[in-house]
Amino acid sequence: MRIPPYAVVQCVEGPGTPGHPPNVVETDPLTWLRLATGRTGWAEELDAARVSASGERADLGDLLPLMG
């Protein structure tokens, strides 16, 4: 998960095998705060292109919100 310029963090375990393409999620700080607190939904922000997600493990919808 990238939240430029503030943070980069690994959210889920990697595949454990070399050669897999990276799984990357990137968004702006305000969108991340809205996702983490449940003020907006993963699919909504992905559809609005406020979240960029690529890779087979890049769907964080089931892990959000972090706070209820």
C-alpha positions in Angstrom: 0.0 0.0 0.0 1.4 3.3 -1.0 0.1 6.6 0.3 2.5 9.2 -1.1 4.3 11.0 0.4 3.5 9.6 3.8 3.6 5.8 3.9 4.4 2.5 2.2 3.4 -0.7 4.0 2.9 -4.4 3.2 -0.7 -5.2 4.0 -0.9 -8.9 3.1 1.6 -11.7 2.9 3.3 -12.1 -0.4 3.1 -15.3 -2.5 6.5 -16.6 -1.3 7.7 -17.5 -4.7 10.1 -15.5 -6.9 9.0 -14.2 -10.3 5.4 -13.1 -9.4 4.4 -9.6 -10.5 4.1 -7.1 -7.7 0.8 -6.3 -6.1 0.5 -2.5 -5.8 -2.2 -0.4 -4.2 -1.9 3.4 -4.2 -4.1 6.2 -3.1 -4.0 9.7 -1.7 -4.0 10.4 2.0 -7.6 11.6 2.3 -9.0 8.6 0.4 -7.0 6.3 2.6 -8.4 7.9 5.7 -11.9 7.6 4.3 -11.4 3.9 3.5 -9.7 3.1 6.8 -12.6 4.6 8.8 -15.4 3.2 6.7 -16.6 6.6 5.4 -16.3 5.2 1.9 -16.1 1.8 0.3 -13.3 0.0 -1.6 -15.3 -0.6 -4.8 -16.6 3.0 -4.8 -13.1 4.5 -4.7 -11.7 2.0 -7.2 -14.5 2.8 -9.6 -13.9 6.5 -9.1 -10.2 6.0 -9.9 -9.1 7.4 -6.5 -7.5 4.0 -5.8 -5.1 2.3 -8.2 -4.8 -1.4 -7.6 -2.9 -4.1 -9.6 -2.0 -7.7 -9.0 -3.9 -10.7 -7.7 -3.5 -9.7 -4.0 -4.3 -6.0 -4.5 -8.0 -6.2 -3.6 -8.2 -4.9 0.0 -12.0 -4.6 0.1 -12.3 -7.5 2.7 -9.8 -5.8 5.0 -11.5 -2.4 5.2 -12.5 -0.5 7.1 -9.8 -0.8 9.7 -11.9 1.1 12.3 -15.7 0.8 12.6 
